[in-house]
Amino acid sequence: MAMIGRFVERQMERNSIHDTIEARYSIFERDGRSFLQIDTYGRQSREMPEKKSQSIQLDRESGLELLKILKRAFHAD
């Protein structure tokens, strides 16, 4: 589990499409600050598919940075 502090672009030599999984998110406030938490879960074929695999959190700053990246990636200017 981690709070993302910043994003750094990296060019990859080999890209592949990963299996589709479910992600759940929650929005919460702590000490007057807003956060987004995204949790990913394993494939249905996994022994414990409901077990959380990864969890990331974004604060306002990293969330806005991700929004810029998403707009650029999906040509949603």
PDB file of N, CA, C and O in Angstrom:
ATOM      1  N   MET A   1       0.840  -1.168   0.000  1.00  0.00           N
ATOM      2  CA  MET A   1       0.000   0.000   0.000  1.00  0.00           C
ATOM      3  C   MET A   1       0.884   1.231   0.000  1.00  0.00           C
ATOM      4  O   MET A   1       1.922   1.283   0.660  1.00  0.00           O
ATOM      5  N   ALA A   2       0.438   2.224  -0.765  1.00  0.00           N
ATOM      6  CA  ALA A   2       1.297   3.393  -0.890  1.00  0.00           C
ATOM      7  C   ALA A   2       0.496   4.637  -1.244  1.00  0.00           C
ATOM      8  O   ALA A   2      -0.539   4.571  -1.907  1.00  0.00           O
ATOM      9  N   MET A   3       1.010   5.780  -0.778  1.00  0.00           N
ATOM     10  CA  MET A   3       0.485   7.084  -1.174  1.00  0.00           C
ATOM     11  C   MET A   3       1.383   7.569  -2.300  1.00  0.00           C
ATOM     12  O   MET A   3       2.598   7.667  -2.127  1.00  0.00           O
ATOM     13  N   ILE A   4       0.799   7.871  -3.446  1.00  0.00           N
ATOM     14  CA  ILE A   4       1.597   8.336  -4.581  1.00  0.00           C
ATOM     15  C   ILE A   4       1.950   9.799  -4.359  1.00  0.00           C
ATOM     16  O   ILE A   4       1.071  10.641  -4.179  1.00  0.00           O
ATOM     17  N   GLY A   5       3.240  10.089  -4.373  1.00  0.00           N
ATOM     18  CA  GLY A   5       3.728  11.442  -4.181  1.00  0.00           C
ATOM     19  C   GLY A   5       3.924  12.182  -5.487  1.00  0.00           C
ATOM     20  O   GLY A   5       3.724  13.395  -5.558  1.00  0.00           O
ATOM     21  N   ARG A   6       4.316  11.451  -6.528  1.00  0.00           N
ATOM     22  CA  ARG A   6       4.501  12.065  -7.846  1.00  0.00           C
ATOM     23  C   ARG A   6       4.533  10.975  -8.895  1.00  0.00           C
ATOM     24  O   ARG A   6       4.752   9.802  -8.592  1.00  0.00           O
ATOM     25  N   PHE A   7       4.310  11.380 -10.132  1.00  0.00           N
ATOM     26  CA  PHE A   7       4.354  10.469 -11.269  1.00  0.00           C
ATOM     27  C   PHE A   7       5.558  10.830 -12.130  1.00  0.00           C
ATOM     28  O   PHE A   7       5.830  12.006 -12.371  1.00  0.00           O
ATOM     29  N   VAL A   8       6.268   9.821 -12.587  1.00  0.00           N
ATOM     30  CA  VAL A   8       7.412  10.013 -13.469  1.00  0.00           C
ATOM     31  C   VAL A   8       7.166   9.172 -14.714  1.00  0.00           C
ATOM     32  O   VAL A   8       6.990   7.957 -14.624  1.00  0.00           O
ATOM     33  N   GLU A   9       7.154   9.823 -15.883  1.00  0.00           N
ATOM     34  CA  GLU A   9       6.911   9.088 -17.129  1.00  0.00           C
ATOM     35  C   GLU A   9       8.114   8.220 -17.466  1.00  0.00           C
ATOM     36  O   GLU A   9       9.265   8.615 -17.278  1.00  0.00           O
ATOM     37  N   ARG A  10       7.819   7.037 -17.966  1.00  0.00           N
ATOM     38  CA  ARG A  10       8.869   6.107 -18.362  1.00  0.00           C
ATOM     39  C   ARG A  10       8.454   5.450 -19.670  1.00  0.00           C
ATOM     40  O   ARG A  10       7.343   4.933 -19.789  1.00  0.00           O
ATOM     41  N   GLN A  11       9.340   5.471 -20.638  1.00  0.00           N
ATOM     42  CA  GLN A  11       9.093   4.793 -21.907  1.00  0.00           C
ATOM     43  C   GLN A  11       9.477   3.333 -21.744  1.00  0.00           C
ATOM     44  O   GLN A  11      10.584   3.015 -21.312  1.00  0.00           O
ATOM     45  N   MET A  12       8.554   2.452 -22.092  1.00  0.00           N
ATOM     46  CA  MET A  12       8.817   1.023 -21.952  1.00  0.00           C
ATOM     47  C   MET A  12       9.123   0.428 -23.318  1.00  0.00           C
ATOM     48  O   MET A  12       8.548   0.832 -24.329  1.00  0.00           O
ATOM     49  N   GLU A  13      10.031  -0.532 -23.335  1.00  0.00           N
ATOM     50  CA  GLU A  13      10.406  -1.181 -24.590  1.00  0.00           C
ATOM     51  C   GLU A  13       9.360  -2.194 -25.025  1.00  0.00           C
ATOM     52  O   GLU A  13       9.089  -2.342 -26.216  1.00  0.00           O
ATOM     53  N   ARG A  14       8.775  -2.885 -24.064  1.00  0.00           N
ATOM     54  CA  ARG A  14       7.778  -3.904 -24.378  1.00  0.00           C
ATOM     55  C   ARG A  14       6.528  -3.633 -23.551  1.00  0.00           C
ATOM     56  O   ARG A  14       6.582  -3.562 -22.323  1.00  0.00           O
ATOM     57  N   ASN A  15       5.421  -3.484 -24.233  1.00  0.00           N
ATOM     58  CA  ASN A  15       4.149  -3.260 -23.549  1.00  0.00           C
ATOM     59  C   ASN A  15       3.237  -4.448 -23.789  1.00  0.00           C
ATOM     60  O   ASN A  15       3.247  -5.035 -24.872  1.00  0.00           O
ATOM     61  N   SER A  16       2.452  -4.804 -22.789  1.00  0.00           N
ATOM     62  CA  SER A  16       1.477  -5.881 -22.945  1.00  0.00           C
ATOM     63  C   SER A  16       0.191  -5.467 -22.242  1.00  0.00           C
ATOM     64  O   SER A  16       0.206  -4.634 -21.336  1.00  0.00           O
ATOM     65  N   ILE A  17      -0.910  -6.051 -22.666  1.00  0.00           N
ATOM     66  CA  ILE A  17      -2.200  -5.785 -22.048  1.00  0.00           C
ATOM     67  C   ILE A  17      -2.390  -6.801 -20.925  1.00  0.00           C
ATOM     68  O   ILE A  17      -2.260  -8.006 -21.143  1.00  0.00           O
ATOM     69  N   HIS A  18      -2.691  -6.323 -19.749  1.00  0.00           N
ATOM     70  CA  HIS A  18      -2.853  -7.189 -18.581  1.00  0.00           C
ATOM     71  C   HIS A  18      -4.268  -7.751 -18.518  1.00  0.00           C
ATOM     72  O   HIS A  18      -5.171  -7.265 -19.199  1.00  0.00           O
ATOM     73  N   ASP A  19      -4.451  -8.777 -17.696  1.00  0.00           N
ATOM     74  CA  ASP A  19      -5.780  -9.340 -17.475  1.00  0.00           C
ATOM     75  C   ASP A  19      -6.675  -8.293 -16.810  1.00  0.00           C
ATOM     76  O   ASP A  19      -6.195  -7.430 -16.074  1.00  0.00           O
ATOM     77  N   THR A  20      -7.962  -8.378 -17.073  1.00  0.00           N
ATOM     78  CA  THR A  20      -8.929  -7.470 -16.469  1.00  0.00           C
ATOM     79  C   THR A  20      -9.276  -7.947 -15.057  1.00  0.00           C
ATOM     80  O   THR A  20      -9.543  -9.127 -14.835  1.00  0.00           O
ATOM     81  N   ILE A  21      -9.266  -7.019 -14.123  1.00  0.00           N
ATOM     82  CA  ILE A  21      -9.626  -7.319 -12.730  1.00  0.00           C
ATOM     83  C   ILE A  21     -10.600  -6.246 -12.247  1.00  0.00           C
ATOM     84  O   ILE A  21     -10.903  -5.298 -12.972  1.00  0.00           O
ATOM     85  N   GLU A  22     -11.077  -6.402 -11.039  1.00  0.00           N
ATOM     86  CA  GLU A  22     -11.960  -5.398 -10.452  1.00  0.00           C
ATOM     87  C   GLU A  22     -11.153  -4.456  -9.579  1.00  0.00           C
ATOM     88  O   GLU A  22     -10.226  -4.869  -8.882  1.00  0.00           O
ATOM     89  N   ALA A  23     -11.523  -3.183  -9.628  1.00  0.00           N
ATOM     90  CA  ALA A  23     -10.939  -2.185  -8.731  1.00  0.00           C
ATOM     91  C   ALA A  23     -12.081  -1.513  -7.986  1.00  0.00           C
ATOM     92  O   ALA A  23     -13.145  -1.259  -8.551  1.00  0.00           O
ATOM     93  N   ARG A  24     -11.850  -1.235  -6.738  1.00  0.00           N
ATOM     94  CA  ARG A  24     -12.830  -0.515  -5.923  1.00  0.00           C
ATOM     95  C   ARG A  24     -12.159   0.758  -5.426  1.00  0.00           C
ATOM     96  O   ARG A  24     -10.953   0.782  -5.177  1.00  0.00           O
ATOM     97  N   TYR A  25     -12.943   1.799  -5.288  1.00  0.00           N
ATOM     98  CA  TYR A  25     -12.348   3.049  -4.822  1.00  0.00           C
ATOM     99  C   TYR A  25     -13.172   3.650  -3.699  1.00  0.00           C
ATOM    100  O   TYR A  25     -14.360   3.366  -3.553  1.00  0.00           O
ATOM    101  N   SER A  26     -12.521   4.478  -2.920  1.00  0.00           N
ATOM    102  CA  SER A  26     -13.211   5.235  -1.880  1.00  0.00           C
ATOM    103  C   SER A  26     -12.609   6.629  -1.818  1.00  0.00           C
ATOM    104  O   SER A  26     -11.418   6.832  -2.056  1.00  0.00           O
ATOM    105  N   ILE A  27     -13.466   7.572  -1.494  1.00  0.00           N
ATOM    106  CA  ILE A  27     -13.059   8.963  -1.326  1.00  0.00           C
ATOM    107  C   ILE A  27     -13.291   9.293   0.146  1.00  0.00           C
ATOM    108  O   ILE A  27     -14.370   9.053   0.688  1.00  0.00           O
ATOM    109  N   PHE A  28     -12.263   9.847   0.779  1.00  0.00           N
ATOM    110  CA  PHE A  28     -12.401  10.162   2.196  1.00  0.00           C
ATOM    111  C   PHE A  28     -11.604  11.409   2.540  1.00  0.00           C
ATOM    112  O   PHE A  28     -10.747  11.851   1.774  1.00  0.00           O
ATOM    113  N   GLU A  29     -11.899  11.957   3.688  1.00  0.00           N
ATOM    114  CA  GLU A  29     -11.185  13.138   4.177  1.00  0.00           C
ATOM    115  C   GLU A  29     -10.485  12.819   5.486  1.00  0.00           C
ATOM    116  O   GLU A  29     -10.983  12.061   6.318  1.00  0.00           O
ATOM    117  N   ARG A  30      -9.329  13.412   5.639  1.00  0.00           N
ATOM    118  CA  ARG A  30      -8.563  13.277   6.877  1.00  0.00           C
ATOM    119  C   ARG A  30      -7.863  14.609   7.117  1.00  0.00           C
ATOM    120  O   ARG A  30      -7.175  15.117   6.232  1.00  0.00           O
ATOM    121  N   ASP A  31      -8.032  15.163   8.282  1.00  0.00           N
ATOM    122  CA  ASP A  31      -7.400  16.438   8.649  1.00  0.00           C
ATOM    123  C   ASP A  31      -7.677  17.537   7.626  1.00  0.00           C
ATOM    124  O   ASP A  31      -6.797  18.341   7.319  1.00  0.00           O
ATOM    125  N   GLY A  32      -8.904  17.569   7.100  1.00  0.00           N
ATOM    126  CA  GLY A  32      -9.291  18.606   6.145  1.00  0.00           C
ATOM    127  C   GLY A  32      -8.782  18.391   4.732  1.00  0.00           C
ATOM    128  O   GLY A  32      -8.962  19.259   3.878  1.00  0.00           O
ATOM    129  N   ARG A  33      -8.159  17.267   4.468  1.00  0.00           N
ATOM    130  CA  ARG A  33      -7.634  16.963   3.127  1.00  0.00           C
ATOM    131  C   ARG A  33      -8.434  15.818   2.518  1.00  0.00           C
ATOM    132  O   ARG A  33      -8.849  14.900   3.225  1.00  0.00           O
ATOM    133  N   SER A  34      -8.650  15.873   1.196  1.00  0.00           N
ATOM    134  CA  SER A  34      -9.369  14.818   0.483  1.00  0.00           C
ATOM    135  C   SER A  34      -8.387  13.813  -0.101  1.00  0.00           C
ATOM    136  O   SER A  34      -7.292  14.167  -0.537  1.00  0.00           O
ATOM    137  N   PHE A  35      -8.808  12.543  -0.098  1.00  0.00           N
ATOM    138  CA  PHE A  35      -7.987  11.459  -0.629  1.00  0.00           C
ATOM    139  C   PHE A  35      -8.847  10.533  -1.473  1.00  0.00           C
ATOM    140  O   PHE A  35     -10.045  10.381  -1.235  1.00  0.00           O
ATOM    141  N   LEU A  36      -8.215   9.920  -2.460  1.00  0.00           N
ATOM    142  CA  LEU A  36      -8.827   8.862  -3.258  1.00  0.00           C
ATOM    143  C   LEU A  36      -7.995   7.614  -3.028  1.00  0.00           C
ATOM    144  O   LEU A  36      -6.773   7.640  -3.171  1.00  0.00           O
ATOM    145  N   GLN A  37      -8.656   6.522  -2.671  1.00  0.00           N
ATOM    146  CA  GLN A  37      -7.960   5.243  -2.516  1.00  0.00           C
ATOM    147  C   GLN A  37      -8.520   4.272  -3.541  1.00  0.00           C
ATOM    148  O   GLN A  37      -9.735   4.126  -3.666  1.00  0.00           O
ATOM    149  N   ILE A  38      -7.635   3.608  -4.274  1.00  0.00           N
ATOM    150  CA  ILE A  38      -8.016   2.598  -5.259  1.00  0.00           C
ATOM    151  C   ILE A  38      -7.420   1.270  -4.819  1.00  0.00           C
ATOM    152  O   ILE A  38      -6.212   1.152  -4.615  1.00  0.00           O
ATOM    153  N   ASP A  39      -8.287   0.271  -4.677  1.00  0.00           N
ATOM    154  CA  ASP A  39      -7.870  -1.072  -4.284  1.00  0.00           C
ATOM    155  C   ASP A  39      -8.116  -2.016  -5.452  1.00  0.00           C
ATOM    156  O   ASP A  39      -9.182  -1.981  -6.066  1.00  0.00           O
ATOM    157  N   THR A  40      -7.138  -2.858  -5.761  1.00  0.00           N
ATOM    158  CA  THR A  40      -7.320  -3.857  -6.816  1.00  0.00           C
ATOM    159  C   THR A  40      -7.420  -5.237  -6.183  1.00  0.00           C
ATOM    160  O   THR A  40      -6.884  -5.497  -5.106  1.00  0.00           O
ATOM    161  N   TYR A  41      -8.123  -6.106  -6.890  1.00  0.00           N
ATOM    162  CA  TYR A  41      -8.392  -7.457  -6.396  1.00  0.00           C
ATOM    163  C   TYR A  41      -7.939  -8.464  -7.435  1.00  0.00           C
ATOM    164  O   TYR A  41      -7.820  -8.132  -8.614  1.00  0.00           O
ATOM    165  N   GLY A  42      -7.687  -9.683  -7.009  1.00  0.00           N
ATOM    166  CA  GLY A  42      -7.177 -10.726  -7.895  1.00  0.00           C
ATOM    167  C   GLY A  42      -8.196 -11.212  -8.908  1.00  0.00           C
ATOM    168  O   GLY A  42      -9.394 -10.950  -8.797  1.00  0.00           O
ATOM    169  N   ARG A  43      -7.686 -11.923  -9.893  1.00  0.00           N
ATOM    170  CA  ARG A  43      -8.553 -12.540 -10.907  1.00  0.00           C
ATOM    171  C   ARG A  43      -9.506 -13.521 -10.244  1.00  0.00           C
ATOM    172  O   ARG A  43      -9.204 -14.062  -9.181  1.00  0.00           O
ATOM    173  N   GLN A  44     -10.647 -13.751 -10.865  1.00  0.00           N
ATOM    174  CA  GLN A  44     -11.640 -14.675 -10.314  1.00  0.00           C
ATOM    175  C   GLN A  44     -11.089 -16.090 -10.192  1.00  0.00           C
ATOM    176  O   GLN A  44     -11.551 -16.863  -9.353  1.00  0.00           O
ATOM    177  N   SER A  45     -10.105 -16.437 -11.021  1.00  0.00           N
ATOM    178  CA  SER A  45      -9.531 -17.784 -10.983  1.00  0.00           C
ATOM    179  C   SER A  45      -8.562 -17.974  -9.815  1.00  0.00           C
ATOM    180  O   SER A  45      -8.133 -19.095  -9.541  1.00  0.00           O
ATOM    181  N   ARG A  46      -8.222 -16.903  -9.139  1.00  0.00           N
ATOM    182  CA  ARG A  46      -7.299 -16.957  -8.013  1.00  0.00           C
ATOM    183  C   ARG A  46      -7.930 -17.696  -6.831  1.00  0.00           C
ATOM    184  O   ARG A  46      -9.152 -17.729  -6.693  1.00  0.00           O
ATOM    185  N   GLU A  47      -7.101 -18.278  -5.995  1.00  0.00           N
ATOM    186  CA  GLU A  47      -7.595 -19.027  -4.841  1.00  0.00           C
ATOM    187  C   GLU A  47      -8.470 -18.162  -3.929  1.00  0.00           C
ATOM    188  O   GLU A  47      -9.487 -18.627  -3.416  1.00  0.00           O
ATOM    189  N   MET A  48      -8.071 -16.912  -3.733  1.00  0.00           N
ATOM    190  CA  MET A  48      -8.843 -15.980  -2.902  1.00  0.00           C
ATOM    191  C   MET A  48      -9.110 -14.710  -3.718  1.00  0.00           C
ATOM    192  O   MET A  48      -8.448 -13.694  -3.505  1.00  0.00           O
ATOM    193  N   PRO A  49     -10.074 -14.755  -4.653  1.00  0.00           N
ATOM    194  CA  PRO A  49     -10.284 -13.622  -5.553  1.00  0.00           C
ATOM    195  C   PRO A  49     -10.715 -12.335  -4.850  1.00  0.00           C
ATOM    196  O   PRO A  49     -10.495 -11.250  -5.389  1.00  0.00           O
ATOM    197  N   GLU A  50     -11.313 -12.421  -3.680  1.00  0.00           N
ATOM    198  CA  GLU A  50     -11.753 -11.227  -2.958  1.00  0.00           C
ATOM    199  C   GLU A  50     -10.642 -10.590  -2.126  1.00  0.00           C
ATOM    200  O   GLU A  50     -10.855  -9.548  -1.506  1.00  0.00           O
ATOM    201  N   LYS A  51      -9.464 -11.204  -2.109  1.00  0.00           N
ATOM    202  CA  LYS A  51      -8.352 -10.653  -1.335  1.00  0.00           C
ATOM    203  C   LYS A  51      -7.761  -9.454  -2.078  1.00  0.00           C
ATOM    204  O   LYS A  51      -7.489  -9.519  -3.276  1.00  0.00           O
ATOM    205  N   LYS A  52      -7.572  -8.371  -1.349  1.00  0.00           N
ATOM    206  CA  LYS A  52      -7.004  -7.160  -1.932  1.00  0.00           C
ATOM    207  C   LYS A  52      -5.576  -7.428  -2.384  1.00  0.00           C
ATOM    208  O   LYS A  52      -4.775  -7.989  -1.637  1.00  0.00           O
ATOM    209  N   SER A  53      -5.260  -7.020  -3.623  1.00  0.00           N
ATOM    210  CA  SER A  53      -3.911  -7.215  -4.156  1.00  0.00           C
ATOM    211  C   SER A  53      -3.036  -5.994  -3.909  1.00  0.00           C
ATOM    212  O   SER A  53      -1.922  -6.104  -3.396  1.00  0.00           O
ATOM    213  N   GLN A  54      -3.556  -4.831  -4.280  1.00  0.00           N
ATOM    214  CA  GLN A  54      -2.789  -3.603  -4.147  1.00  0.00           C
ATOM    215  C   GLN A  54      -3.718  -2.478  -3.743  1.00  0.00           C
ATOM    216  O   GLN A  54      -4.921  -2.520  -4.001  1.00  0.00           O
ATOM    217  N   SER A  55      -3.145  -1.480  -3.110  1.00  0.00           N
ATOM    218  CA  SER A  55      -3.909  -0.315  -2.697  1.00  0.00           C
ATOM    219  C   SER A  55      -3.043   0.917  -2.901  1.00  0.00           C
ATOM    220  O   SER A  55      -1.907   0.970  -2.431  1.00  0.00           O
ATOM    221  N   ILE A  56      -3.586   1.913  -3.607  1.00  0.00           N
ATOM    222  CA  ILE A  56      -2.852   3.168  -3.777  1.00  0.00           C
ATOM    223  C   ILE A  56      -3.744   4.315  -3.330  1.00  0.00           C
ATOM    224  O   ILE A  56      -4.968   4.249  -3.438  1.00  0.00           O
ATOM    225  N   GLN A  57      -3.119   5.352  -2.832  1.00  0.00           N
ATOM    226  CA  GLN A  57      -3.841   6.546  -2.419  1.00  0.00           C
ATOM    227  C   GLN A  57      -3.276   7.749  -3.149  1.00  0.00           C
ATOM    228  O   GLN A  57      -2.080   7.836  -3.431  1.00  0.00           O
ATOM    229  N   LEU A  58      -4.184   8.683  -3.449  1.00  0.00           N
ATOM    230  CA  LEU A  58      -3.795   9.945  -4.063  1.00  0.00           C
ATOM    231  C   LEU A  58      -4.369  11.078  -3.228  1.00  0.00           C
ATOM    232  O   LEU A  58      -5.504  11.008  -2.758  1.00  0.00           O
ATOM    233  N   ASP A  59      -3.571  12.123  -3.050  1.00  0.00           N
ATOM    234  CA  ASP A  59      -4.093  13.328  -2.429  1.00  0.00           C
ATOM    235  C   ASP A  59      -4.469  14.291  -3.552  1.00  0.00           C
ATOM    236  O   ASP A  59      -4.407  13.920  -4.724  1.00  0.00           O
ATOM    237  N   ARG A  60      -4.851  15.495  -3.222  1.00  0.00           N
ATOM    238  CA  ARG A  60      -5.295  16.448  -4.247  1.00  0.00           C
ATOM    239  C   ARG A  60      -4.221  16.678  -5.298  1.00  0.00           C
ATOM    240  O   ARG A  60      -4.506  16.658  -6.496  1.00  0.00           O
ATOM    241  N   GLU A  61      -3.001  16.894  -4.860  1.00  0.00           N
ATOM    242  CA  GLU A  61      -1.911  17.200  -5.790  1.00  0.00           C
ATOM    243  C   GLU A  61      -1.649  16.043  -6.752  1.00  0.00           C
ATOM    244  O   GLU A  61      -1.597  16.250  -7.964  1.00  0.00           O
ATOM    245  N   SER A  62      -1.487  14.847  -6.235  1.00  0.00           N
ATOM    246  CA  SER A  62      -1.204  13.708  -7.120  1.00  0.00           C
ATOM    247  C   SER A  62      -2.435  13.335  -7.943  1.00  0.00           C
ATOM    248  O   SER A  62      -2.298  12.836  -9.060  1.00  0.00           O
ATOM    249  N   GLY A  63      -3.639  13.569  -7.408  1.00  0.00           N
ATOM    250  CA  GLY A  63      -4.857  13.314  -8.166  1.00  0.00           C
ATOM    251  C   GLY A  63      -4.968  14.230  -9.375  1.00  0.00           C
ATOM    252  O   GLY A  63      -5.326  13.783 -10.465  1.00  0.00           O
ATOM    253  N   LEU A  64      -4.662  15.510  -9.187  1.00  0.00           N
ATOM    254  CA  LEU A  64      -4.703  16.449 -10.310  1.00  0.00           C
ATOM    255  C   LEU A  64      -3.626  16.125 -11.336  1.00  0.00           C
ATOM    256  O   LEU A  64      -3.840  16.287 -12.537  1.00  0.00           O
ATOM    257  N   GLU A  65      -2.473  15.670 -10.865  1.00  0.00           N
ATOM    258  CA  GLU A  65      -1.406  15.266 -11.783  1.00  0.00           C
ATOM    259  C   GLU A  65      -1.854  14.060 -12.609  1.00  0.00           C
ATOM    260  O   GLU A  65      -1.617  14.013 -13.816  1.00  0.00           O
ATOM    261  N   LEU A  66      -2.498  13.088 -11.967  1.00  0.00           N
ATOM    262  CA  LEU A  66      -3.008  11.922 -12.687  1.00  0.00           C
ATOM    263  C   LEU A  66      -4.082  12.335 -13.685  1.00  0.00           C
ATOM    264  O   LEU A  66      -4.138  11.788 -14.786  1.00  0.00           O
ATOM    265  N   LEU A  67      -4.925  13.279 -13.326  1.00  0.00           N
ATOM    266  CA  LEU A  67      -5.962  13.758 -14.240  1.00  0.00           C
ATOM    267  C   LEU A  67      -5.343  14.319 -15.518  1.00  0.00           C
ATOM    268  O   LEU A  67      -5.848  14.053 -16.609  1.00  0.00           O
ATOM    269  N   LYS A  68      -4.271  15.082 -15.406  1.00  0.00           N
ATOM    270  CA  LYS A  68      -3.565  15.609 -16.585  1.00  0.00           C
ATOM    271  C   LYS A  68      -3.023  14.469 -17.441  1.00  0.00           C
ATOM    272  O   LYS A  68      -3.117  14.510 -18.668  1.00  0.00           O
ATOM    273  N   ILE A  69      -2.458  13.458 -16.797  1.00  0.00           N
ATOM    274  CA  ILE A  69      -1.907  12.308 -17.520  1.00  0.00           C
ATOM    275  C   ILE A  69      -3.021  11.574 -18.258  1.00  0.00           C
ATOM    276  O   ILE A  69      -2.852  11.211 -19.422  1.00  0.00           O
ATOM    277  N   LEU A  70      -4.152  11.351 -17.603  1.00  0.00           N
ATOM    278  CA  LEU A  70      -5.281  10.653 -18.228  1.00  0.00           C
ATOM    279  C   LEU A  70      -5.823  11.431 -19.420  1.00  0.00           C
ATOM    280  O   LEU A  70      -6.136  10.840 -20.454  1.00  0.00           O
ATOM    281  N   LYS A  71      -5.936  12.733 -19.290  1.00  0.00           N
ATOM    282  CA  LYS A  71      -6.411  13.554 -20.412  1.00  0.00           C
ATOM    283  C   LYS A  71      -5.473  13.434 -21.604  1.00  0.00           C
ATOM    284  O   LYS A  71      -5.919  13.341 -22.748  1.00  0.00           O
ATOM    285  N   ARG A  72      -4.177  13.438 -21.332  1.00  0.00           N
ATOM    286  CA  ARG A  72      -3.201  13.312 -22.417  1.00  0.00           C
ATOM    287  C   ARG A  72      -3.243  11.922 -23.037  1.00  0.00           C
ATOM    288  O   ARG A  72      -3.192  11.790 -24.260  1.00  0.00           O
ATOM    289  N   ALA A  73      -3.336  10.892 -22.219  1.00  0.00           N
ATOM    290  CA  ALA A  73      -3.315   9.510 -22.708  1.00  0.00           C
ATOM    291  C   ALA A  73      -4.526   9.184 -23.571  1.00  0.00           C
ATOM    292  O   ALA A  73      -4.414   8.445 -24.549  1.00  0.00           O
ATOM    293  N   PHE A  74      -5.682   9.732 -23.211  1.00  0.00           N
ATOM    294  CA  PHE A  74      -6.918   9.385 -23.909  1.00  0.00           C
ATOM    295  C   PHE A  74      -7.449  10.526 -24.770  1.00  0.00           C
ATOM    296  O   PHE A  74      -8.611  10.520 -25.175  1.00  0.00           O
ATOM    297  N   HIS A  75      -6.586  11.506 -25.047  1.00  0.00           N
ATOM    298  CA  HIS A  75      -6.926  12.635 -25.928  1.00  0.00           C
ATOM    299  C   HIS A  75      -8.245  13.276 -25.516  1.00  0.00           C
ATOM    300  O   HIS A  75      -9.121  13.508 -26.349  1.00  0.00           O
ATOM    301  N   ALA A  76      -8.375  13.555 -24.239  1.00  0.00           N
ATOM    302  CA  ALA A  76      -9.602  14.132 -23.687  1.00  0.00           C
ATOM    303  C   ALA A  76      -9.354  15.569 -23.244  1.00  0.00           C
ATOM    304  O   ALA A  76      -9.626  15.937 -22.101  1.00  0.00           O
ATOM    305  N   ASP A  77      -8.840  16.362 -24.154  1.00  0.00           N
ATOM    306  CA  ASP A  77      -8.487  17.748 -23.811  1.00  0.00           C
ATOM    307  C   ASP A  77      -9.683  18.573 -23.489  1.00  0.00           C
ATOM    308  O   ASP A  77      -9.551  19.758 -23.182  1.00  0.00           O
TER     309      ASP A  77
END
